[in-house]
Structure formats: structure tokens, C-alpha cells
Amino acid sequence: MASRSERVLVTGARGFTGRYLVDRLRADGYSVVGMTEALPAGASEVHANLLDPGAMARAVELARPDRVVHLAALSFVAHDDVEATYRVNLLGSLALLQALDAMSTPIRSVILASSAAVYGNVNADAIEETAAPAPVSHYGASKRAMELMAATFRDRLPIVVVRPFNYTGPGQAEHFAVPKVVSHFRRRAEAIDLGNIDVVREFLDVRNVVEIYRRLLTCPAAIGDTVNVCTGRGVSLREVIAALEVETRHHPRIRVDPGLVRANDAPRVVGSPRKLEALIGGLPEIPLAATLREMLASG
């Protein structure tokens, strides 16, 4: 059982997911310290570059966390700087785990955010954690490498690896598919250039994801395990567009841009939540229609 006086270190605290998680944890009474590459905004943040092991060690010792959620990463699959993706996602995570391992006080739990991208193109209606990882992007490969590296710390740190499937919500950057589409509808653009709109993905609400992280943070049975963060329900981008058309009564032309069609895109990436539900019980749920309405209103 967690004490609400516990300190939780959140890396990537100013990012899309991090902002929601920090607010959720503080609402639950935790003392939250955010790690940021920017100058800290007061005592509730610490400054460190993930790629500077010395700075990471100092920041962790300053934060003195009881629990940790590691979100900081380069998270865009099509990121141009491949080497940076590996440096940040693998070596940055290594620097954090080394710093936690060297702490003078014990850590109670560490959540490492990996990604469903580690699975690659699995032919399954709902992907289980037992599926053999076969990433088809450098982002997915960097996250799989992080998982393998983290396994070397499992005898010393209470690590939970989470593999979130696609999620979205107000505040997500517009280079991701759903916020891009929402932005065009909000502006009532005449046309939208997209890739394959028939791909099926999970589109969880970011607030559902952070609630799952909050529960796993204090779930002893999850320690040492790898857990999908998903619902088991898939939605095509075509269905997202149809829902926005109903909501806005706007009908833009959808143009397929060959440059946005990824040759290795799996037609369906949907996870099995069986293990997750066994660990934390019933899943939180904000319906996609409600998420889209809030995204439309937040611009």
C-alpha cells in the first residue's frame, strides 16, 4: 500500500503524457518531482539531460524518489534522427536506471514506458504479451533494446515495463494522426492529406493511460513483469473521420498521400488487456467520442 506522502519522480514531466500524469498523481496526494531538460520551475522539478549520466545521478539524488515513472523518450515513429532515437530511448534509460541503482535509499517501484511498437506486424486480433517482439521501426527497435537493457536491473530494481498501444487526447502534437485530423476538422479545412485510413489501432484517451500507470505504480504483482496498456478494441482512422464528421457536420475531402503510406504499417495493432485487467481490475474508460469532442474544443 502506498503512502500519499511518497515522492514520485516523473521523467518527461512536461510532455504530453507527463503533464496529465503529474496532475493525476498530485490529485491523489503524492509529492511529484518532474524531471526536465529545461530549467526547473521551482522545487517540484529537477533538471537533467538524459544523456548526461552525472547530471542524471545528481538529479535522482536530489529528487529522492520512492517511486519512478519513466516517460521521457523520442516518441514519434518517423523521427528523422535515428541515432538520437537510440541514444535517448536506450542510453538515456540506462543512465536513469544506473542512477536509481546507486541511490542510498530503496526504490519501491519503477514504471518504464516501452511501446506496442516492439511487436511489429503481429498477425493477431488481440496481441498478448507473449507475442515475439519483431519491431519494424527504429522507434520500436529502440524500445525493445531498452526492455532488454532494463532486464539486467531486474534483480536490483522493482521494474514494471508497460507497452502502451496508441493513445491520444487534448494537447497531443499534431504530427500524430488523430490530432492532425481533429485540427483539420476544427479549421473546417477543405481537404486532409493522410496515409492509409483503414489501419486499425487502439485510440485510448491519455487520461485512461495515466490512470493505468497510477494503479500499476502501487501494484506489487506487476513488478518484474511486462504489461500491455490497451483495451482490446480497435478503431480505424476511417471511423475516427466518420465520428468527426458527425460531430462537426463537416465533410472534407480525404486525399491519400503516398508519402504518408508506410510500407511496413500493420493493418491491425490491437492489444489484449487480459494481464492488465488481472493486475488492476476494471479498466478506466473515456469513450473515443468524448475524447474527440474535447480535442475539437481545446484548439
N, C-alpha and C positions, 0 to 999 in steps of 0.2 A: 504493500500500500504506500502510495506516495504522500509525502508531507508537502502541503502547499507552500511551505517556506523554502522548498528546494529551488536551487538555481538551475535553469536550463539554458545552455548555450545553443544558439541557432546560427549556423553559418548561412550566408546568403540571406540575411535577415531583411534586407531592403529589396529583395527580388519579388517577383510575382507571388510565389507561394509563401515566401518568408514573411511578408507583411501580414498575410492572413494568419499564419501560424503564431506569430508573435502576439497578435491581438487575441487569438483564441486562448493561448496559454495564460496570458495576463488576466483575462476574464475569469479564468479558473483559479486564480490566486497564486500562480507561480511567479517567481522572480526571474525575469528573462533578460539575458545578455545577448545582444546581437553582435555578430562578427561582420565587419565591413572593411572593404578596401579603401573606402573614403574616410575622411577624418571623422572620428566618433562624435555623435551628437549627445554628449553628456555621459554620465556614469553607466547608462544602460547599454552602452556599446563599447566594443574593443576593436582596435584597428590591427589588421594583419593582412599581408599578401599571402595567399595560399602557397605560393611558390617560394616563400622565404621561410625555411624551417625554423630559423632562430626567432623570427617575428611570431611565428605560429606558437612556438613554445612559450614565449613571453605572454602572448595574448591569452592562452589557455590558463596559464598560472594566475594571471590577473583576474580572469573570469571565475575561476574556482568552481566549475560546474559540477552538479550532481548527476545531471543527465545532459545528453547532447543530441541535437538533430542536425545532420549534415546535409544541407540543401545546395550549397554553393557549387556551381558547375557551369560549363558551357552547354546549354541545353537545346540548341537548335540543330536539328539533324543535318541541315545543309550548310552548316557554318563553314566559311571559306578557309579558315586557318586550321588545317588538320592537325598540325603539330601542337598548336595551342589547346586543342580539344583533349589530346592525350596528356599534355602537361598538367592542365587544370584538373581534369577528371580523375586521373590516376595519381600523378605525383603530388598534387595538392591534397588529395585524400590521404595519401601516405604520410605527408607532413602532419596532418591533423591527428591521425592515429598514433604516430610516434609521440606527439606532444601529450596526448591523453595517457599513453602508456607510461610516460615519465612522471606523471603527476604524483604528488606526495599523498593525496587522498584518493580513495577509490571512487570509480565511476559506477553508477547504478544501471545505466542503460545508454546505448548509443544507437541511434537510427541512422543508417546510411541510405540515402536515396539513390537507388540504381534506376533502372528503366525497363519497361517491357520491350524496348528495342533490342535487348540482349537475345530475345527469342528468334528474331529474324522472321522468315516466312514459314511459320509452323502451320501445317495443314490440320487444323482442329477447330471445331465450333467454339470451344472454350479452352484456352491454354492453361494447363496445370503447371505448377512449379517444377514438376518432374520432367517437363519437356527439355530436350537437349538444347542448350543455347547455341545459336548459329547466327550471330549478328550479320547484317548486310550493309551496315553503315559504319563510318568511323565513330560516330557518337555511340552507337550500340556496342561496338568493339571496345571503346574506352571504358564504358560502364561495366562490361564483362571483365575487363582487366582489373578494374577497381574491386570487383567482387572477389576475384581470385587473390589479389593482394591482401584484402581485408581478412580472408580466411586464415592468414598467417598470424593474425592477432586474436583469434577466437579463444585461445586458451588463456588470454590475459585481459581481454576487454569484452564486456557483455553486449555484443553486436547483434542488431537486427537489420537485415538487408531487406529493403522494400523495393518492389518493382511496380511503380505506378504505370497504369495504362493512360491513354490520352485523357487530359482534363483541360478545362477552360473556365472562364469566368470574367467578371468585370476587372479591367486593369491588365489583362494579358496583352503582350505586344502583338501588333498587327501583322507581323510576318508569320504568325501561326494561322492555320486555316480558318478556324471559326471566327476569331476577332476580325480577320480580314474581310470575311463575308459580311459580318454584322456591320462593320464600318461602311461598306458599300450600300447596304440597305438603309442605314441611318442617314447617309447623304443622298439617298434615292438616286444612286448612280444608274446610268442607262445600261451599263454592261459590267460584268465581272469576269476577269480572266483567271481561270483555275486549271488545275490538273484533272486527274481522274475523280469525278464526283460520285462514283459508285463504290469507292472503297468504303468498307465498314469498319468503324472504330468505336471504342468506348468514348463517351464525352461526359466524364464525371464533372461535377461542379467542384471548383477548387476548395470550397468550404467543406465539402464532404471528405476530400482528401486530407485536409488538415485535422479534421475530427478523427479520422482513422489513425493518423500519426499520433495524435494526443493519446488515444487509447492504447496503441502499441507501445508507447513510451513507458507505460507502467504495467505492461503485461509480461510477467516473468516467463510464461510458457513460450513466448516468441523469441527469447534470447537464444542466439545461436542458429536461428532459422532464417529462411528466405521466404518472403510473403508477397503475393500479388496484391496490388491495391486496385480493385476493379469491382464491377457489379455483375458481370456475365451477360450484359445486354449491349448489343451492338446497334449503331445507327450510321447510316450512310450520309455522306456530305450532301447528297441529293435530298435526303429527308430533312436535314438542317435547313437547306434553302427553302424547301416547301413550308416548313414551320415559320420561317421568317416572312414568307410571302403572305401567309395567313395573318400574322401579327401586324404587318405593315400595310397590307393591300398594295404592295409594290411588286412589280414583276420584271426584274432586269433580265437582259439577255445574258445567257451563260456561254462564254466562249472558252473552248478548250485550247490552252496554250501548250504546245508540245514541249516547250522548255520547262514547264512545271510538272510534266508527267515523269515520274521516277520509274525507270525500267524495273527496279527491284522492289517496288511497292507491293506488299502483300495485299490481296483483295480483302482479307478479313483479319483483324487483330482484336480479339476479344478474350478477356481472361476468365478463368474460373475463380470465384470467390470462396470456394469451399473451405480452404485452410483459414482464410481471413475470418470468415464467419465463426469457425470453430474457436478461434482465439478471442474475438472481441464481441461475439454475439451479432444481433441485427445491425445491418449497416445503415448509416445515416443516408438520407436521400433528399436532395433538392432536384425536382424534375427539370429536364432539359428545357422545357418551355419557359419555366420560371427563370432559369439562368439566362436564356436568350433575351427575355424581356428586360432583365436588369442590365444586360450588356448594351442593349439598344438605348436605354435611358441614361447610361453612365458616360456617354461620349460628350 
